[in-house]
Amino acid sequence: MNLSERKSLTGTVKRGVGDDGHPYLYLTFPISNQADQILNVSYLLSLPNLEEPLLEGVRRYSSKLVPATRHTFIRALRNGFVEYLKQQNPSTGLSDVDTNMLWSYVRWQDSPRATAKGERTLSPATSMKRIGAVRMVMESLRNDSTWGIAVSLVLKNFPRNTHKGSLEHQVPRAILSRDDLEAIHCASLIEIEEIRARMQEGVRLLDQGNASLANGERDYSQLAIALAAMVERYPRVFPSGQQILKDDRQLGRAIFLRSWGEPKPLGLLRLARYRYANARDLVPFVLALVIEGAYNSDTVLGITKAGVRTRTLMGVTVTTVEGPKGRAKSGLYAKDLDPEVVGPWFALLDQLTALLRSNLPDHQQHRIFVYQPRAADFSAKAFSHPQGGPSSDICWKNSLKAFCRRHGLPAFSLAQLRPTLLDQVGQRQGSLVASRAGQHQNFQTTDNHYLGPGTRERERERLGETVQQFERFITSESKVDVRRAARAYQDKGAATPGFVCLEPYASPILGQRKHRLCRAYGACPICALSVGDIKDPLAVAFWLALERAIFRARETLDPQHWLRHWAPIAARLMSMLRQVSEAVITEAHRYCISLPPVG
């Protein structure tokens, strides 16, 4: 099968010979509202007997991926399986790929020979990515009429669980502290207000300058007059300083060209900042929006004007902000945000970018975050990267570094904010709530990549406590019930409802074991570690119910046992109840509470 002319909406194959005389092989994928992505897969030409099936498998599988993931996949296949075959046997055919060869590849992948310098082994995650790339290529050909049978045999023998347990030891992306997150948020909001004030000042200066020009004034050393003159001559984007000098020597000298004995020029960038956004201006808006909606870095930078809409949801007005997210089921990630918070941000962004939109490339016309590069020779653009997502743009990275330097913040990446936010949710509400907040299809994604070590440890502690509480519930024959309806407080350590225990794992009550939850149901009134609120009617209602349960137990317990064990508890409980005011007692009697019998 000749693939040299195969074209498809899911990928175009292009072959040829370069100017240097070497053959080349490219895959081109169209991207909606963007320039096509071109991937160099010429490395497949080094495997003459596997070139055709691998090329078709790569084309089919890559068509399902987002651009950034495509590039990662192509690189994993090149550095893994293809490099192995080039070293071992470049003439390998599909029929030669058997169990022995595949396991030999796995062992090679885990050896220093698989690395560029051959000094140390790769991480399990990298090895799994490279091994998985081969499997995905084969899976894409399973139903192919030409290679399907041979590929089925390969998949039947394909190694599984090559790095079992490695995911359990993965360390999620470094998260920021709560103080750093708050400082970033505060700095972002401060800068947004500064930009708003600057744009308002620009309007004032322009009005003042227009009035001066109308009166015949031409002193371009005055900021207002220079700005008005620039807008009059260049109503949209300002050209380079050299061009201004050609068009108007006097204006250009005041703005751009510094001469001996003349005052310092106003500066082209200074004037431009009153009119439209540069890359640095967009940083606070991006950060504030990520913190507000927990967006991925490429998702927030890829938001378009059509992705922002205000609607009424169950009687509440919300602003839905959605952006592209390749691994999401729908390809989009959407959040309903407060219009009173984000509405002014988008209005200010519209003002900052309105003059730039006519100069944008067609595939970036509708992007929200667009800017004019500092070099006036370049036209306006959105953040982008040919081999990755928008957050890989060097302009974005440098602008974020400048933001950190200005506010004295530790260096961080945009990709750290979402894990930090979800980790904060996990700390307060639990990992399942964090997973729902992040709209993850699989909880494993949250657990592996978005929860910090501290949050995971607290989750394990809570799980251990829950198991112990359930065990106590069973062994006490349901007497020590920690369900919400059976408690006056949220404290679940106390063995008796209506009390709070200061240390449930070190009970001084006779018969209780240290380092285990106290199970002395009914004994809390005489325990030195118990606390009760005489002003809480619900707690007092539980005390009254306990008093009834203790006296009711006289009918079933041995009299000597009751007098020796329960009479002192009853006396202490009655003493506590005498300290409660009549109003609280009256309120407590309104609760209909019954407790299990003591024993």
VEXLOGU-119986 format. One record per residue (C-alpha): y, z, x. Coordinates in nm, 3 decimals, always signed. Layout:
ATOM       Y       Z       X
ATOM       Y       Z       X
...
//
This chain:
ATOM       Y       Z       X
ATOM  +0.000  +0.000  +0.000
ATOM  +0.335  -0.107  +0.147
ATOM  +0.613  +0.141  +0.079
ATOM  +0.887  -0.041  +0.270
ATOM  +1.064  -0.163  -0.045
ATOM  +0.965  +0.111  -0.292
ATOM  +1.265  +0.236  -0.484
ATOM  +1.282  +0.508  -0.740
ATOM  +1.522  +0.748  -0.906
ATOM  +1.320  +1.014  -0.724
ATOM  +1.362  +0.868  -0.377
ATOM  +1.413  +0.541  -0.189
ATOM  +1.220  +0.452  +0.126
ATOM  +1.403  +0.254  +0.392
ATOM  +1.241  +0.115  +0.707
ATOM  +1.389  -0.083  +0.992
ATOM  +1.461  -0.109  +1.361
ATOM  +1.770  +0.053  +1.508
ATOM  +2.014  -0.093  +1.757
ATOM  +1.821  +0.085  +2.032
ATOM  +1.507  -0.107  +1.940
ATOM  +1.325  +0.196  +1.796
ATOM  +1.186  +0.187  +1.441
ATOM  +1.328  +0.428  +1.184
ATOM  +1.215  +0.563  +0.847
ATOM  +1.454  +0.721  +0.595
ATOM  +1.421  +0.876  +0.249
ATOM  +1.728  +0.861  +0.026
ATOM  +1.767  +1.079  -0.283
ATOM  +2.049  +1.042  -0.537
ATOM  +2.235  +1.361  -0.625
ATOM  +2.425  +1.392  -0.951
ATOM  +2.803  +1.377  -0.896
ATOM  +2.755  +1.378  -0.518
ATOM  +2.686  +1.143  -0.230
ATOM  +2.320  +1.047  -0.177
ATOM  +2.110  +1.266  +0.050
ATOM  +1.953  +1.077  +0.341
ATOM  +1.656  +1.238  +0.519
ATOM  +1.520  +1.115  +0.849
ATOM  +1.138  +1.113  +0.835
ATOM  +1.090  +0.881  +1.134
ATOM  +0.860  +1.142  +1.288
ATOM  +0.587  +1.023  +1.049
ATOM  +0.573  +0.697  +1.246
ATOM  +0.398  +0.887  +1.527
ATOM  +0.090  +0.928  +1.299
ATOM  -0.016  +0.566  +1.227
ATOM  -0.319  +0.659  +1.012
ATOM  -0.141  +0.927  +0.810
ATOM  +0.203  +0.769  +0.785
ATOM  +0.156  +0.608  +0.442
ATOM  -0.005  +0.901  +0.254
ATOM  +0.224  +1.161  +0.411
ATOM  +0.532  +0.951  +0.332
ATOM  +0.432  +0.912  -0.032
ATOM  +0.346  +1.282  -0.062
ATOM  +0.678  +1.382  +0.094
ATOM  +0.867  +1.147  -0.139
ATOM  +0.697  +1.279  -0.451
ATOM  +0.727  +1.648  -0.365
ATOM  +1.084  +1.621  -0.234
ATOM  +1.194  +1.467  -0.564
ATOM  +1.131  +1.806  -0.729
ATOM  +1.346  +2.000  -0.482
ATOM  +1.715  +2.073  -0.453
ATOM  +1.890  +1.911  -0.153
ATOM  +1.897  +2.222  +0.067
ATOM  +1.528  +2.298  +0.004
ATOM  +1.438  +1.933  +0.073
ATOM  +1.585  +1.958  +0.418
ATOM  +1.399  +2.283  +0.490
ATOM  +1.071  +2.132  +0.368
ATOM  +1.111  +1.817  +0.581
ATOM  +1.181  +2.030  +0.888
ATOM  +0.881  +2.259  +0.821
ATOM  +0.645  +1.959  +0.797
ATOM  +0.786  +1.802  +1.114
ATOM  +0.773  +2.118  +1.327
ATOM  +0.436  +2.224  +1.191
ATOM  +0.157  +1.984  +1.092
ATOM  +0.306  +1.667  +1.242
ATOM  +0.381  +1.836  +1.574
ATOM  +0.027  +1.978  +1.583
ATOM  -0.130  +1.634  +1.529
ATOM  +0.099  +1.475  +1.789
ATOM  -0.028  +1.728  +2.043
ATOM  -0.393  +1.719  +1.941
ATOM  -0.481  +1.375  +1.803
ATOM  -0.209  +1.138  +1.674
ATOM  -0.471  +0.892  +1.545
ATOM  -0.607  +1.143  +1.290
ATOM  -0.678  +0.990  +0.950
ATOM  -0.703  +1.147  +0.606
ATOM  -1.083  +1.156  +0.627
ATOM  -1.061  +1.361  +0.951
ATOM  -0.872  +1.646  +0.785
ATOM  -1.159  +1.889  +0.723
ATOM  -1.205  +2.268  +0.718
ATOM  -1.241  +2.302  +1.096
ATOM  -0.929  +2.101  +1.166
ATOM  -0.722  +2.289  +0.907
ATOM  -0.822  +2.631  +1.041
ATOM  -0.757  +2.505  +1.392
ATOM  -0.407  +2.413  +1.274
ATOM  -0.357  +2.763  +1.128
ATOM  -0.459  +2.924  +1.459
ATOM  -0.229  +2.687  +1.649
ATOM  +0.054  +2.773  +1.411
ATOM  +0.013  +3.144  +1.492
ATOM  +0.013  +3.083  +1.869
ATOM  +0.311  +3.047  +2.108
ATOM  +0.232  +2.674  +2.136
ATOM  +0.384  +2.624  +1.790
ATOM  +0.727  +2.734  +1.912
ATOM  +0.980  +2.516  +2.091
ATOM  +0.975  +2.717  +2.414
ATOM  +0.616  +2.840  +2.383
ATOM  +0.717  +3.198  +2.461
ATOM  +0.634  +3.399  +2.148
ATOM  +0.464  +3.356  +1.813
ATOM  +0.647  +3.267  +1.495
ATOM  +0.702  +3.513  +1.213
ATOM  +0.437  +3.512  +0.936
ATOM  +0.699  +3.381  +0.690
ATOM  +0.775  +3.077  +0.908
ATOM  +0.404  +3.006  +0.964
ATOM  +0.336  +3.028  +0.590
ATOM  +0.626  +2.792  +0.520
ATOM  +0.487  +2.530  +0.759
ATOM  +0.130  +2.564  +0.632
ATOM  +0.254  +2.550  +0.273
ATOM  +0.446  +2.228  +0.343
ATOM  +0.119  +2.049  +0.421
ATOM  -0.043  +2.184  +0.108
ATOM  +0.247  +2.069  -0.111
ATOM  +0.227  +1.716  +0.029
ATOM  -0.145  +1.703  -0.049
ATOM  -0.096  +1.849  -0.398
ATOM  +0.153  +1.573  -0.475
ATOM  -0.115  +1.313  -0.405
ATOM  -0.398  +1.478  -0.598
ATOM  -0.383  +1.226  -0.884
ATOM  -0.290  +0.922  -0.675
ATOM  -0.510  +0.618  -0.735
ATOM  -0.528  +0.535  -0.365
ATOM  -0.554  +0.870  -0.188
ATOM  -0.648  +1.107  -0.470
ATOM  -1.022  +1.139  -0.386
ATOM  -0.966  +1.200  -0.014
ATOM  -0.685  +1.447  -0.086
ATOM  -0.903  +1.642  -0.332
ATOM  -1.154  +1.704  -0.051
ATOM  -0.873  +1.825  +0.176
ATOM  -0.743  +2.064  -0.090
ATOM  -1.093  +2.194  -0.160
ATOM  -1.122  +2.304  +0.203
ATOM  -0.758  +2.409  +0.249
ATOM  -0.722  +2.760  +0.400
ATOM  -0.600  +3.029  +0.162
ATOM  -0.454  +3.376  +0.221
ATOM  -0.390  +3.292  +0.586
ATOM  -0.133  +3.573  +0.617
ATOM  -0.246  +3.816  +0.349
ATOM  -0.019  +4.118  +0.311
ATOM  +0.268  +3.970  +0.511
ATOM  +0.499  +3.968  +0.208
ATOM  +0.466  +4.345  +0.178
ATOM  +0.637  +4.381  +0.516
ATOM  +0.923  +4.141  +0.449
ATOM  +1.268  +4.289  +0.500
ATOM  +1.521  +4.174  +0.240
ATOM  +1.857  +4.031  +0.343
ATOM  +2.083  +4.302  +0.487
ATOM  +2.279  +4.463  +0.207
ATOM  +2.628  +4.607  +0.226
ATOM  +2.721  +4.967  +0.167
ATOM  +2.890  +5.065  -0.157
ATOM  +3.211  +5.145  +0.032
ATOM  +3.215  +4.801  +0.194
ATOM  +3.149  +4.633  -0.142
ATOM  +3.436  +4.823  -0.303
ATOM  +3.664  +4.736  -0.010
ATOM  +3.577  +4.366  -0.043
ATOM  +3.643  +4.375  -0.416
ATOM  +3.974  +4.557  -0.374
ATOM  +4.088  +4.318  -0.099
ATOM  +3.998  +4.017  -0.317
ATOM  +4.199  +4.142  -0.613
ATOM  +4.497  +4.221  -0.390
ATOM  +4.494  +3.869  -0.244
ATOM  +4.466  +3.709  -0.588
ATOM  +4.780  +3.892  -0.698
ATOM  +4.953  +3.791  -0.373
ATOM  +4.869  +3.426  -0.439
ATOM  +4.997  +3.458  -0.797
ATOM  +5.325  +3.601  -0.667
ATOM  +5.349  +3.325  -0.404
ATOM  +5.304  +3.050  -0.664
ATOM  +5.570  +3.211  -0.884
ATOM  +5.800  +3.229  -0.583
ATOM  +5.731  +2.860  -0.522
ATOM  +5.848  +2.774  -0.874
ATOM  +6.164  +2.980  -0.821
ATOM  +6.235  +2.818  -0.484
ATOM  +6.180  +2.471  -0.629
ATOM  +6.426  +2.533  -0.913
ATOM  +6.680  +2.670  -0.667
ATOM  +6.629  +2.378  -0.428
ATOM  +6.659  +2.117  -0.703
ATOM  +6.990  +2.267  -0.808
ATOM  +7.114  +2.253  -0.447
ATOM  +7.006  +1.892  -0.407
ATOM  +7.182  +1.802  -0.730
ATOM  +7.500  +1.947  -0.577
ATOM  +7.459  +1.721  -0.273
ATOM  +7.340  +1.991  -0.029
ATOM  +7.110  +1.865  +0.248
ATOM  +7.066  +2.171  +0.473
ATOM  +6.690  +2.139  +0.525
ATOM  +6.675  +2.455  +0.731
ATOM  +6.698  +2.634  +0.395
ATOM  +6.348  +2.688  +0.257
ATOM  +6.436  +2.612  -0.106
ATOM  +6.617  +2.288  -0.022
ATOM  +6.341  +2.171  +0.214
ATOM  +6.073  +2.243  -0.046
ATOM  +6.262  +2.059  -0.320
ATOM  +6.322  +1.761  -0.091
ATOM  +5.954  +1.746  +0.002
ATOM  +5.842  +1.757  -0.362
ATOM  +6.096  +1.491  -0.454
ATOM  +5.967  +1.256  -0.183
ATOM  +5.597  +1.357  -0.201
ATOM  +5.525  +1.484  -0.554
ATOM  +5.158  +1.556  -0.489
ATOM  +5.009  +1.626  -0.144
ATOM  +5.233  +1.646  +0.160
ATOM  +5.152  +1.397  +0.441
ATOM  +5.134  +1.474  +0.813
ATOM  +5.439  +1.584  +1.007
ATOM  +5.448  +1.254  +1.195
ATOM  +5.464  +1.064  +0.867
ATOM  +5.748  +1.282  +0.741
ATOM  +5.941  +1.210  +1.062
ATOM  +5.899  +0.837  +1.001
ATOM  +6.011  +0.865  +0.638
ATOM  +6.299  +1.109  +0.685
ATOM  +6.392  +1.210  +1.038
ATOM  +6.624  +1.492  +0.936
ATOM  +6.372  +1.647  +0.697
ATOM  +6.089  +1.605  +0.949
ATOM  +6.287  +1.782  +1.223
ATOM  +6.355  +2.078  +0.995
ATOM  +5.991  +2.110  +0.889
ATOM  +5.779  +1.982  +1.172
ATOM  +5.953  +1.891  +1.499
ATOM  +6.097  +2.164  +1.716
ATOM  +6.374  +2.060  +1.955
ATOM  +6.558  +2.250  +2.223
ATOM  +6.845  +2.449  +2.086
ATOM  +6.743  +2.402  +1.721
ATOM  +6.602  +2.676  +1.498
ATOM  +6.227  +2.712  +1.459
ATOM  +6.094  +2.456  +1.206
ATOM  +5.990  +2.587  +0.866
ATOM  +5.633  +2.464  +0.905
ATOM  +5.445  +2.214  +0.694
ATOM  +5.165  +2.457  +0.606
ATOM  +5.415  +2.717  +0.489
ATOM  +5.569  +2.472  +0.242
ATOM  +5.230  +2.342  +0.128
ATOM  +5.112  +2.692  +0.036
ATOM  +5.373  +2.703  -0.241
ATOM  +5.217  +2.391  -0.395
ATOM  +4.839  +2.384  -0.359
ATOM  +4.537  +2.565  -0.215
ATOM  +4.392  +2.556  +0.132
ATOM  +4.038  +2.678  +0.206
ATOM  +4.154  +3.029  +0.293
ATOM  +4.327  +3.068  -0.046
ATOM  +3.997  +3.021  -0.232
ATOM  +3.811  +3.307  -0.060
ATOM  +3.935  +3.596  -0.281
ATOM  +3.857  +3.402  -0.601
ATOM  +3.503  +3.324  -0.484
ATOM  +3.434  +3.683  -0.379
ATOM  +3.576  +3.833  -0.698
ATOM  +3.371  +3.596  -0.912
ATOM  +3.049  +3.671  -0.721
ATOM  +3.103  +4.046  -0.760
ATOM  +3.179  +4.000  -1.131
ATOM  +2.873  +3.785  -1.208
ATOM  +2.625  +3.839  -0.919
ATOM  +2.612  +3.466  -0.838
ATOM  +2.424  +3.304  -0.552
ATOM  +2.652  +3.170  -0.278
ATOM  +2.584  +2.800  -0.348
ATOM  +2.592  +2.858  -0.724
ATOM  +2.944  +3.000  -0.729
ATOM  +3.084  +2.736  -0.491
ATOM  +2.923  +2.461  -0.700
ATOM  +3.077  +2.566  -1.034
ATOM  +3.244  +2.277  -1.217
ATOM  +3.517  +2.275  -1.482
ATOM  +3.254  +2.194  -1.746
ATOM  +3.065  +2.507  -1.641
ATOM  +3.346  +2.737  -1.757
ATOM  +3.382  +2.773  -2.131
ATOM  +3.498  +3.043  -2.371
ATOM  +3.292  +3.112  -2.682
ATOM  +3.225  +3.379  -2.942
ATOM  +2.893  +3.560  -2.905
ATOM  +2.796  +3.796  -3.187
ATOM  +3.162  +3.848  -3.274
ATOM  +3.270  +3.907  -2.914
ATOM  +3.469  +3.653  -2.714
ATOM  +3.312  +3.583  -2.374
ATOM  +3.370  +3.336  -2.092
ATOM  +3.044  +3.174  -1.989
ATOM  +3.047  +3.068  -1.626
ATOM  +2.749  +2.866  -1.505
ATOM  +2.670  +2.690  -1.183
ATOM  +2.380  +2.500  -1.025
ATOM  +2.079  +2.704  -0.911
ATOM  +1.793  +2.489  -0.790
ATOM  +1.511  +2.740  -0.829
ATOM  +1.615  +2.842  -1.181
ATOM  +1.399  +2.709  -1.462
ATOM  +1.692  +2.522  -1.618
ATOM  +1.856  +2.438  -1.286
ATOM  +2.155  +2.653  -1.388
ATOM  +2.258  +3.017  -1.359
ATOM  +2.495  +3.137  -1.632
ATOM  +2.672  +3.468  -1.691
ATOM  +2.884  +3.582  -1.984
ATOM  +3.196  +3.744  -1.837
ATOM  +3.500  +3.922  -1.977
ATOM  +3.769  +3.657  -2.047
ATOM  +4.045  +3.912  -1.990
ATOM  +3.918  +3.957  -1.634
ATOM  +3.818  +3.605  -1.526
ATOM  +4.050  +3.405  -1.752
ATOM  +4.364  +3.466  -1.539
ATOM  +4.166  +3.378  -1.224
ATOM  +4.066  +3.037  -1.355
ATOM  +4.418  +2.972  -1.485
ATOM  +4.558  +3.043  -1.138
ATOM  +4.290  +2.825  -0.978
ATOM  +4.391  +2.539  -1.208
ATOM  +4.750  +2.578  -1.090
ATOM  +4.640  +2.586  -0.724
ATOM  +4.422  +2.276  -0.744
ATOM  +4.593  +2.055  -1.006
ATOM  +4.783  +1.843  -0.750
ATOM  +4.469  +1.786  -0.540
ATOM  +4.237  +1.640  -0.801
ATOM  +4.360  +1.283  -0.781
ATOM  +4.268  +1.277  -0.409
ATOM  +3.916  +1.415  -0.450
ATOM  +3.603  +1.202  -0.399
ATOM  +3.448  +1.092  -0.728
ATOM  +3.149  +1.326  -0.695
ATOM  +3.378  +1.630  -0.645
ATOM  +3.634  +1.558  -0.917
ATOM  +3.515  +1.838  -1.147
ATOM  +3.447  +2.112  -0.892
ATOM  +3.646  +2.433  -0.942
ATOM  +3.688  +2.531  -0.577
ATOM  +3.869  +2.244  -0.407
ATOM  +4.131  +2.255  -0.131
ATOM  +4.348  +2.055  +0.104
ATOM  +4.230  +2.078  +0.468
ATOM  +4.491  +2.198  +0.715
ATOM  +4.487  +1.859  +0.886
ATOM  +4.699  +1.646  +0.652
ATOM  +4.516  +1.332  +0.766
ATOM  +4.215  +1.445  +0.560
ATOM  +4.206  +1.419  +0.184
ATOM  +4.132  +1.706  -0.053
ATOM  +3.769  +1.813  -0.082
ATOM  +3.530  +2.075  -0.213
ATOM  +3.305  +2.288  +0.006
ATOM  +2.997  +2.086  +0.102
ATOM  +2.742  +2.034  +0.377
ATOM  +2.524  +1.727  +0.435
ATOM  +2.210  +1.927  +0.512
ATOM  +2.265  +2.244  +0.311
ATOM  +2.455  +2.397  +0.025
ATOM  +2.833  +2.442  -0.005
ATOM  +2.816  +2.785  +0.160
ATOM  +2.704  +2.615  +0.484
ATOM  +3.042  +2.441  +0.512
ATOM  +3.205  +2.551  +0.839
ATOM  +3.541  +2.560  +0.661
ATOM  +3.409  +2.822  +0.419
ATOM  +3.256  +3.030  +0.700
ATOM  +3.578  +3.029  +0.905
ATOM  +3.787  +3.117  +0.598
ATOM  +3.561  +3.411  +0.517
ATOM  +3.588  +3.535  +0.876
ATOM  +3.967  +3.517  +0.850
ATOM  +3.952  +3.721  +0.528
ATOM  +3.745  +3.990  +0.704
ATOM  +3.983  +4.001  +1.001
ATOM  +4.289  +4.040  +0.784
ATOM  +4.148  +4.336  +0.589
ATOM  +3.954  +4.499  +0.873
ATOM  +3.621  +4.444  +0.697
ATOM  +3.284  +4.417  +0.875
ATOM  +3.159  +4.061  +0.909
ATOM  +2.939  +3.958  +0.615
ATOM  +2.812  +3.643  +0.449
ATOM  +2.855  +3.537  +0.089
ATOM  +2.477  +3.545  +0.048
ATOM  +2.477  +3.924  +0.104
ATOM  +2.680  +4.004  -0.207
ATOM  +2.418  +3.919  -0.472
ATOM  +2.139  +4.128  -0.308
ATOM  +2.388  +4.413  -0.265
ATOM  +2.490  +4.402  -0.631
ATOM  +2.131  +4.386  -0.757
ATOM  +2.031  +4.666  -0.520
ATOM  +2.309  +4.879  -0.670
ATOM  +2.170  +4.805  -1.018
ATOM  +1.821  +4.891  -0.893
ATOM  +1.942  +5.226  -0.761
ATOM  +2.103  +5.325  -1.091
ATOM  +1.884  +5.158  -1.352
ATOM  +1.557  +5.065  -1.179
ATOM  +1.416  +4.748  -1.029
ATOM  +1.310  +4.597  -1.362
ATOM  +1.667  +4.611  -1.490
ATOM  +1.784  +4.460  -1.159
ATOM  +1.536  +4.176  -1.204
ATOM  +1.667  +4.104  -1.554
ATOM  +2.027  +4.125  -1.433
ATOM  +1.948  +3.866  -1.166
ATOM  +1.767  +3.645  -1.421
ATOM  +1.462  +3.619  -1.196
ATOM  +1.157  +3.451  -1.346
ATOM  +0.927  +3.657  -1.124
ATOM  +0.974  +4.027  -1.048
ATOM  +0.823  +3.966  -0.702
ATOM  +1.140  +3.775  -0.613
ATOM  +1.351  +4.084  -0.684
ATOM  +1.114  +4.316  -0.502
ATOM  +1.079  +4.098  -0.190
ATOM  +1.436  +3.977  -0.143
ATOM  +1.688  +4.187  -0.338
ATOM  +1.593  +4.555  -0.310
ATOM  +1.681  +4.754  +0.000
ATOM  +1.441  +5.000  +0.168
ATOM  +1.624  +5.298  +0.015
ATOM  +1.591  +5.162  -0.338
ATOM  +1.222  +5.082  -0.286
ATOM  +1.159  +5.435  -0.158
ATOM  +1.334  +5.590  -0.459
ATOM  +1.126  +5.366  -0.686
ATOM  +0.809  +5.498  -0.521
ATOM  +0.933  +5.855  -0.558
ATOM  +1.007  +5.803  -0.928
ATOM  +0.666  +5.647  -0.978
ATOM  +0.500  +5.944  -0.804
ATOM  +0.696  +6.188  -1.019
ATOM  +0.600  +6.000  -1.335
ATOM  +0.231  +6.009  -1.239
ATOM  +0.251  +6.383  -1.174
ATOM  +0.433  +6.444  -1.502
ATOM  +0.170  +6.248  -1.691
ATOM  -0.106  +6.440  -1.514
ATOM  +0.063  +6.768  -1.614
ATOM  +0.092  +6.642  -1.971
ATOM  -0.284  +6.577  -1.981
ATOM  -0.399  +6.896  -1.809
ATOM  -0.171  +7.111  -2.028
ATOM  -0.325  +6.956  -2.339
ATOM  +0.008  +6.791  -2.429
ATOM  +0.201  +7.119  -2.416
ATOM  +0.430  +7.017  -2.128
ATOM  +0.583  +6.711  -2.291
ATOM  +0.859  +6.532  -2.097
ATOM  +0.933  +6.260  -2.348
ATOM  +1.298  +6.236  -2.446
ATOM  +1.248  +6.360  -2.801
ATOM  +1.075  +6.673  -2.669
ATOM  +1.353  +6.780  -2.431
ATOM  +1.692  +6.944  -2.466
ATOM  +1.797  +6.808  -2.126
ATOM  +1.698  +6.503  -1.922
ATOM  +1.547  +6.736  -1.661
ATOM  +1.170  +6.679  -1.661
ATOM  +1.077  +6.935  -1.400
ATOM  +1.086  +7.243  -1.624
ATOM  +0.751  +7.327  -1.781
ATOM  +0.922  +7.450  -2.100
ATOM  +1.174  +7.246  -2.302
ATOM  +1.519  +7.401  -2.338
ATOM  +1.538  +7.497  -1.969
ATOM  +1.637  +7.333  -1.641
ATOM  +1.423  +7.404  -1.334
ATOM  +1.595  +7.435  -0.997
ATOM  +1.275  +7.371  -0.798
ATOM  +0.973  +7.263  -1.003
ATOM  +0.758  +7.217  -0.689
ATOM  +0.794  +7.578  -0.570
ATOM  +0.734  +7.788  -0.881
ATOM  +0.722  +8.167  -0.823
ATOM  +0.512  +8.217  -1.137
ATOM  +0.170  +8.368  -1.066
ATOM  -0.108  +8.108  -1.055
ATOM  +0.116  +7.809  -0.970
ATOM  +0.055  +7.606  -0.652
ATOM  +0.329  +7.515  -0.409
ATOM  +0.419  +7.143  -0.371
ATOM  +0.279  +7.072  -0.719
ATOM  +0.470  +7.053  -1.046
ATOM  +0.488  +7.385  -1.223
ATOM  +0.257  +7.401  -1.527
ATOM  +0.351  +7.747  -1.654
ATOM  +0.436  +7.641  -2.007
ATOM  +0.634  +7.910  -2.189
ATOM  +0.704  +8.121  -1.879
ATOM  +1.049  +7.980  -1.799
ATOM  +1.242  +8.279  -1.953
ATOM  +1.118  +8.514  -1.678
ATOM  +1.131  +8.259  -1.392
ATOM  +1.405  +8.309  -1.132
ATOM  +1.439  +7.932  -1.089
ATOM  +1.506  +7.847  -1.453
ATOM  +1.850  +7.789  -1.604
ATOM  +1.953  +7.776  -1.970
ATOM  +2.282  +7.710  -2.148
ATOM  +2.362  +7.971  -2.416
ATOM  +2.634  +7.740  -2.555
ATOM  +2.401  +7.445  -2.619
ATOM  +2.266  +7.455  -2.980
ATOM  +1.976  +7.221  -2.898
ATOM  +1.861  +7.435  -2.605
ATOM  +1.888  +7.749  -2.821
ATOM  +1.685  +7.572  -3.091
ATOM  +1.404  +7.525  -2.836
ATOM  +1.429  +7.895  -2.742
ATOM  +1.389  +7.996  -3.107
ATOM  +1.090  +7.762  -3.136
ATOM  +0.938  +7.917  -2.821
ATOM  +0.991  +8.268  -2.966
ATOM  +0.801  +8.169  -3.279
ATOM  +0.522  +8.010  -3.071
ATOM  +0.483  +8.327  -2.859
ATOM  +0.461  +8.562  -3.159
ATOM  +0.231  +8.319  -3.339
ATOM  -0.005  +8.338  -3.041
ATOM  -0.080  +8.706  -3.121
ATOM  -0.310  +8.584  -3.393
ATOM  -0.536  +8.393  -3.150
ATOM  -0.500  +8.562  -2.809
ATOM  -0.662  +8.883  -2.689
ATOM  -0.419  +9.169  -2.765
ATOM  -0.435  +9.310  -2.409
ATOM  -0.375  +8.966  -2.259
ATOM  -0.079  +8.905  -2.491
ATOM  +0.077  +9.245  -2.415
ATOM  +0.027  +9.205  -2.040
ATOM  +0.136  +8.840  -2.009
ATOM  +0.346  +8.733  -2.307
ATOM  +0.521  +9.052  -2.422
ATOM  +0.753  +9.059  -2.115
ATOM  +0.838  +8.690  -2.169
ATOM  +0.912  +8.755  -2.536
ATOM  +1.133  +9.051  -2.445
ATOM  +1.329  +8.842  -2.193
ATOM  +1.365  +8.557  -2.443
ATOM  +1.494  +8.792  -2.713
ATOM  +1.745  +8.931  -2.461
ATOM  +1.870  +8.577  -2.393
ATOM  +1.904  +8.505  -2.765
ATOM  +2.113  +8.821  -2.815
ATOM  +2.372  +8.674  -2.577
ATOM  +2.410  +8.362  -2.791
ATOM  +2.704  +8.357  -3.033
ATOM  +2.645  +8.352  -3.407
ATOM  +2.803  +8.008  -3.438
ATOM  +2.559  +7.857  -3.187
ATOM  +2.263  +8.033  -3.352
ATOM  +2.369  +7.891  -3.690
ATOM  +2.398  +7.542  -3.541
ATOM  +2.058  +7.580  -3.368
ATOM  +1.886  +7.666  -3.698
ATOM  +1.980  +7.321  -3.825
ATOM  +1.728  +7.166  -3.583
ATOM  +1.372  +7.153  -3.707
ATOM  +1.176  +7.208  -3.384
ATOM  +0.818  +7.321  -3.338
ATOM  +0.650  +7.388  -3.004
ATOM  +0.279  +7.400  -2.920
ATOM  +0.119  +7.746  -2.906
ATOM  +0.121  +7.934  -2.578
ATOM  -0.206  +8.042  -2.422
//
